[in-house]
Amino acid sequence: MTIRDLEPKLVWEQFDDITRVPRPSKKEGRIIEFLVDFAKKHNLDYRKDAIGNVVIRKEATAGFESRPIVVLQSHMDMVCEKNSDVEFDFEKDAIRTRIDGDWVRAEGTTLGADCGIGMAAALAVLIDPNIQHGPIEALFTVDEETGLTGAFELGDDMLKGKYLINLDSEDEGEIFIGCAGGIDTVATFRYTTEETPKNYSFFRADVSDLLGGHSGDDIDKGRANSNKIVARLLWEASRRYEMRMSYFCGGNLRNAIPREAYAVFGVPTRFKGDFVKYFNVFAEDVRNEFRHTEPNFRITLNDMPEPDSVLDMTTQTALVDALVGVPNGVVAMSFAVPGLVETSTNLASVKFDGENRIVVTSSQRSSVESAKTYVMQMVDSVFTLAGAEVAHSDGYPGWAPNPESELLNVTVSSYKRLFGVEPKVRAIHAGLECGLFLEKYPDLEMVSFGPTLRGVHSPDERLEIATVRKFWDLLTDVLVKIE
């Protein structure tokens, strides 16, 4: 059996087609062509704006012409993460999907169900002759994952709808009516190199096999940050054993909790035995620290040849101290919405860029605008004190909940009628594009829902098969009931 054999068949067929089209963030050319060709093939009106967003429109079914226009919104791009031992080119290769019990996942890479399954549902609505609905605008945005660029630069008059259903949620049975805003902080260290000191023994320390995940939705799950763990090891090695570092590499994406990191460094050969003993103690301590949240945690130490050079001592000290000192994880929980993370920050990546620069990327989120600014200031201050050059993205606004929304009332009623239970109505700590849509279309009423996804933004990403049917049934029922 393949995913094309699953039910609802029309949705899974669209999803399978989408997984065959490369669609990294900022490189969505092929998926844009796919969507335009889809509209032409099915004789649907479409529009593409300057940034690459696509809207495909479908007229109302008979008897529903007077209903309000409903926007079905999803994003085209996917997070491109893979296990280090997997050969895969996200710009050329089709995702290798497989059925694994009750789930669909990919072979060693992200699946792209975020937000491919939302796209698939919207496409299925556009071509299913058996569902009733008012006028539909299916909006597919670019570059949601690395900057919300499509939502920021959405063309004028792209939308006419009164209601918007965002199809980018990850928990079946939950209806989202608010989200966090966010901002990125990038610190750049400029370094020089020095001659490798004599009589040093060099190592490579690797942290791997962490769960990682979404830096918003999973930030409260107590998962380890690989950059932090490697930095802690280097901090101790510098204090105890006169450590000199040659290289540090960790994480990839601003919105993913980093799963892997490594550093190349040396200690005086006279300390080699003592350092190895310390490393073993450190590894066991950290393994015990995360025993409840990181079942596959792995940290290794291997001998390395002597490198050509090491970082200058000033930059080494500044970098390691900053990586250890910068806040990471949950900063504050919400008092307004019990159980909701209000404010957080994620130390996402550390990269040597080949031009004597070390670039450290982090992201801050909060559902309170002033708190978002404050946590950004915390991170900025640490890196500024360490002598780095600090810059920030433009940031994006949160989406304030509207519990009186008619769309919300219809969605909750549909869910109760279909499944016999009350859905959870909540806000999400992850960023959605909805806040930016409200800036352009302040009268929009919005909800967000979707099937169950787990391990999002990591190669463990998986989509629960049974929840796709419930997602589809809820979506099509809401389209019938909204007036």
C-alpha positions, 0 to 999 in steps of 0.5 A: 500500500502507498499513501495514494491508497489511503482515505480520503483518497483525493486528499492523499493523492494531492499530498503525494503529488506535492511530496514529489515537488522540491519546495525549500524555503525561498526556492519555491519556483517548482511548487509555484509552477505546480500550482499554476498548472493545477489551476490551468488543468482544472479551469480555475481562475488564479492569480500570482503576486510579485513575491510568488504567492498564488491564489486559486479561486473556485466559484460557489456550488449551486445554491451557495452563491450568496455565501461569504467567500472563505479563504483556505490558507496554507504555505508552500515551503517546507523545512528541509532537515535530514539525518546526517547519514542520509543522502538527499538533495531537497532541491532535486529529490522527491520526498520518500514517503512510507506508511509506518503503522498509524503514521506516514513519515519520510525516509530520514528527512522531514516529511513536509506535511507542514504544510503539505497536508494543508495544501493537499486539503485545499487542492482537494476542495478545489476539485472535489465535485461532491462537496458544497461550499460558497466561493473559495479562495485558496491562498498558498504563500511562499517562505513561511518557514524562514521569514513569513515573506509571503505573508509580509509581502502579500499583494494588494487585493489578493483576497476578498474573503470574509473568513480565513481557515488556516490549515497549518496546525498540528493537533487534531481536536484543537482549534487555534484562534491566536499565535505568538509573534516573533523576531530573529536575532543574529550575532556575528563574531569576527575572528582571526586565527593563530598557529596551532599550539605545540604539544596539544591533542585534538578531539571532535565532540559530537552531540547527535540523535536529539529529538529537536522539533519546532522551536515554538510548539515544542519549546516547552517539552524539555528537549536538549539544545545541541549547541548548548551542550557542546558549549557547556563542554567547551566552557569547562574544557577552557577553564580546566584544561587550557582548551583551544578551539578550531571549529564549531558547527551546530543546528541549521534552521532558525525555527528548529530546536537544534538536534546535532552539533560538534566542535573541534578543539584541543587540550595540552597533551599532558591533560589528555587523560584527565580530559577524557575522564572528565568527558565521560563524567560530563556525558553521563551527567548530561545523559542523566539530565535529559533522561526523561526527554531525550531517549536517544541522546548521543555524545561522542569524543574522537581523536582528530589530526592537528588542525592548521590553526585555532581561533584567536583566544579573545574570540574563543572566550567571547563565543563560548561564554556567550553560547553558555550565557545566552537564554534558551527555552521557555522564559515565561508562561502565560497567566492569561491562557493556562498552559500556554508558553508566553515567551521563549527563545531558541539558540538555533544555529552556530556557523563558521561562514568561511570569511572569518565570521561566526554567525549565531542565529536565534529566534524569540517568540511571545504572545505579548509584544512588550515581552517579545521585545524584552527577550530580544533585548536579553539575547542582544545584550549577551552577544553585545557584551561578548563583542559580537555585531548584533542584528534583528529581523523585522519581526512579525506580529502575533494574532490576538484571539477573538472568542466571539468570532462567528467562524469559530462558533461554526467550527466548534459546532461542526466538530461537536456534531461530527465527533461528539466531543468538545474541541479545545480552543486555544492559542499556539506559541508557534508563529502563524501567518494570521497576524500579518493577514490581519494587518492587511485585512483587519476585518478577517475572522480566522481559525486554524486547525489541522490533522495531528503532526509530530516531530515537525521540523525534524526527520522524525516528522510524521502525520497521523493517518486517522486524523486526516479523515477527521481534518477533511470531514471538519473542513468540508462541514464548516464550508457547508455550514458557514453563512 
